[in-house]
Amino acid sequence: MTFRLGLTGSIGMGKSTTAAMFADEGIPVWDADAAVHRLYAPGQPAALAVAALFPQAMNPDGSVNRPALRALVAADPAVMDRLNAAVHPLVAADRAAFLDAAPADIVLLDIPLLYETGAEAHCDAVAVVSAPAQDQRARVLARGVTEAEFQMILSRQLPDAEKRARADYIIETLTLDTARATVKDILSDIRRRIEHA
């Protein structure tokens, strides 16, 4: 049986960098954001769903115009709920296909909204990436995200303190070396758990 480790963390906490560290350790990674990008490509199921719901958020080639979709969400937060209802089942199906094909004893499920979508139910343990709020804010604003966009994203995510309280593992991302050492420790612990299961 494959041990499914969920990885989550609020925007700007270093989740993508940490997921890459697990990949560097030979762990197969399923990335929810990458799955959405694939599903938003022309002719793919999520693109067809968005076209039916929000035709104004489509590119001429049939792909989803993500900036236009973000603008719709910013103008009407209810758009996000309709979008999630259409896209989340498709993403879940993509995750299930990955798990069916995964030949490894440990896999990583990189899911930004893991707790918010109830995806922790599909994980054997959860690791949360975390950093101080001022570091998080600086990282996000350095990407060109506005303060208003940052606050809107935060309002849709569980607070970091709550994620940390619910996690099996916490990965501090103040330095790459600290995060990498924690990743190795987590994998050692999981391998011990598998051996004694």
Wavefront OBJ file of the C-alpha trace (Angstrom):
o trace
v 0.000 0.000 0.000
v 1.196 3.513 -0.819
v 1.589 6.049 1.989
v -0.039 9.313 0.895
v 1.546 12.422 2.436
v -0.416 15.604 1.872
v 1.539 18.847 1.577
v -0.143 22.178 2.083
v 0.525 25.716 3.201
v -0.793 29.182 2.618
v 0.354 31.330 -0.290
v 3.973 32.452 -0.032
v 4.980 29.842 2.541
v 7.346 27.934 0.249
v 5.182 24.952 -0.645
v 6.355 24.567 -4.250
v 10.010 24.735 -3.213
v 9.361 22.159 -0.498
v 7.499 19.849 -2.902
v 10.570 19.954 -5.150
v 12.677 18.822 -2.180
v 10.485 15.729 -1.807
v 10.864 15.077 -5.546
v 14.640 15.391 -5.137
v 14.378 12.580 -2.572
v 12.742 10.349 -5.186
v 9.156 10.829 -4.005
v 6.530 10.978 -6.802
v 4.652 14.291 -6.509
v 1.102 15.026 -7.624
v 0.674 18.800 -7.910
v -2.919 20.070 -7.721
v -2.012 23.388 -9.386
v -0.282 21.592 -12.274
v -3.342 19.351 -12.640
v -5.563 22.427 -12.922
v -3.248 23.886 -15.589
v -3.487 20.634 -17.582
v -7.261 20.516 -17.191
v -7.564 24.176 -18.336
v -5.864 23.425 -21.676
v -7.951 23.528 -24.882
v -10.443 20.680 -25.086
v -9.734 19.444 -21.571
v -12.607 18.825 -19.126
v -12.082 21.871 -16.878
v -11.720 24.191 -19.882
v -15.024 22.885 -21.230
v -16.659 23.388 -17.818
v -15.366 26.962 -17.529
v -16.494 27.703 -21.084
v -20.021 26.614 -20.177
v -20.085 28.651 -16.941
v -17.995 31.711 -17.845
v -17.534 32.017 -21.626
v -16.046 35.496 -21.130
v -13.061 33.839 -19.363
v -11.971 31.842 -22.412
v -9.174 32.440 -24.912
v -9.898 32.069 -28.648
v -7.896 28.795 -28.691
v -10.254 27.225 -26.132
v -7.923 27.550 -23.137
v -8.933 29.293 -19.932
v -7.877 32.940 -19.655
v -6.716 32.854 -16.050
v -6.399 36.668 -15.611
v -9.971 37.074 -16.904
v -11.153 34.347 -14.546
v -9.355 36.017 -11.605
v -11.069 39.305 -12.510
v -14.473 37.583 -12.427
v -13.696 36.105 -9.007
v -12.507 39.492 -7.717
v -15.740 41.124 -8.915
v -17.999 38.415 -7.470
v -16.708 35.961 -4.843
v -19.629 33.602 -5.633
v -17.876 32.871 -8.942
v -15.207 30.973 -6.992
v -17.800 28.658 -5.454
v -19.306 27.849 -8.869
v -15.849 27.343 -10.327
v -14.775 25.037 -7.492
v -17.950 22.968 -7.808
v -17.139 22.352 -11.482
v -13.370 21.914 -11.288
v -12.695 20.136 -7.957
v -14.264 16.799 -9.017
v -12.097 16.841 -12.160
v -8.983 17.514 -10.100
v -9.953 14.702 -7.694
v -10.241 12.311 -10.646
v -6.765 13.361 -11.838
v -5.384 12.698 -8.331
v -7.044 9.266 -8.240
v -5.473 8.362 -11.594
v -2.046 9.397 -10.249
v -2.516 7.255 -7.136
v -3.628 4.262 -9.205
v -0.460 4.537 -11.305
v 1.969 5.374 -8.461
v 4.408 2.486 -7.936
v 6.154 4.028 -4.905
v 5.768 3.257 -1.208
v 5.401 7.016 -0.486
v 3.799 9.701 -2.650
v 3.335 13.419 -2.047
v 0.020 15.129 -2.758
v 0.782 18.852 -3.146
v -2.590 20.504 -2.503
v -2.727 24.239 -1.653
v -6.333 24.059 -0.383
v -5.989 20.637 1.249
v -7.900 21.437 4.435
v -10.298 23.837 2.738
v -11.437 21.118 0.289
v -11.428 18.195 2.739
v -8.611 16.470 0.830
v -6.871 15.514 4.087
v -9.350 12.597 4.167
v -7.360 11.101 1.263
v -4.005 11.419 3.066
v -2.273 9.197 5.616
v -0.523 12.259 7.090
v -0.252 15.976 6.366
v 2.797 18.253 6.309
v 2.283 22.017 6.477
v 4.871 24.489 5.227
v 5.041 27.629 7.286
v 6.951 30.875 7.698
v 6.406 34.046 9.736
v 3.611 36.286 8.431
v 5.996 39.116 7.487
v 8.106 36.734 5.355
v 4.984 35.347 3.716
v 3.704 38.827 2.834
v 7.084 39.935 1.452
v 7.371 36.806 -0.721
v 3.872 37.209 -2.161
v 4.144 40.942 -2.871
v 7.538 40.328 -4.535
v 5.679 38.173 -7.103
v 3.712 41.204 -8.239
v 0.565 40.322 -6.307
v -1.183 43.403 -4.940
v -2.013 43.811 -1.267
v -5.738 43.553 -2.116
v -5.198 40.301 -4.062
v -3.074 38.918 -1.231
v -5.787 39.689 1.337
v -8.474 38.114 -0.870
v -6.403 34.926 -1.236
v -5.754 34.802 2.525
v -9.481 35.192 3.218
v -10.130 31.959 1.292
v -7.421 29.979 3.111
v -7.404 28.572 6.620
v -5.133 30.622 8.880
v -1.582 29.311 9.164
v -1.977 28.696 12.907
v -4.956 26.424 12.290
v -3.117 24.492 9.574
v -0.152 24.023 11.894
v -2.431 22.797 14.683
v -3.995 20.173 12.411
v -0.773 18.977 10.745
v 1.165 15.801 11.470
v 4.383 17.532 10.391
v 5.426 21.203 10.165
v 8.134 22.337 7.757
v 9.588 25.752 8.590
v 10.779 27.446 5.396
v 12.955 30.233 6.768
v 16.021 28.637 5.150
v 16.369 26.040 2.416
v 18.730 23.953 4.543
v 16.284 23.783 7.454
v 13.414 22.846 5.162
v 15.500 20.189 3.375
v 16.580 18.638 6.692
v 12.955 18.522 7.854
v 11.890 16.834 4.602
v 14.512 14.124 5.174
v 13.367 13.690 8.795
v 9.728 13.351 7.724
v 10.575 10.703 5.133
v 12.617 8.771 7.696
v 9.705 8.884 10.114
v 7.217 7.731 7.474
v 9.488 4.854 6.445
v 9.647 3.779 10.111
v 5.848 3.957 10.263
v 5.546 1.806 7.134
v 7.970 -0.780 8.508
v 6.011 -1.091 11.750
v 2.558 -1.049 10.195
l 1 2 3 4 5 6 7 8 9 10 11 12 13 14 15 16 17 18 19 20 21 22 23 24 25 26 27 28 29 30 31 32 33 34 35 36 37 38 39 40 41 42 43 44 45 46 47 48 49 50 51 52 53 54 55 56 57 58 59 60 61 62 63 64 65 66 67 68 69 70 71 72 73 74 75 76 77 78 79 80 81 82 83 84 85 86 87 88 89 90 91 92 93 94 95 96 97 98 99 100 101 102 103 104 105 106 107 108 109 110 111 112 113 114 115 116 117 118 119 120 121 122 123 124 125 126 127 128 129 130 131 132 133 134 135 136 137 138 139 140 141 142 143 144 145 146 147 148 149 150 151 152 153 154 155 156 157 158 159 160 161 162 163 164 165 166 167 168 169 170 171 172 173 174 175 176 177 178 179 180 181 182 183 184 185 186 187 188 189 190 191 192 193 194 195 196 197
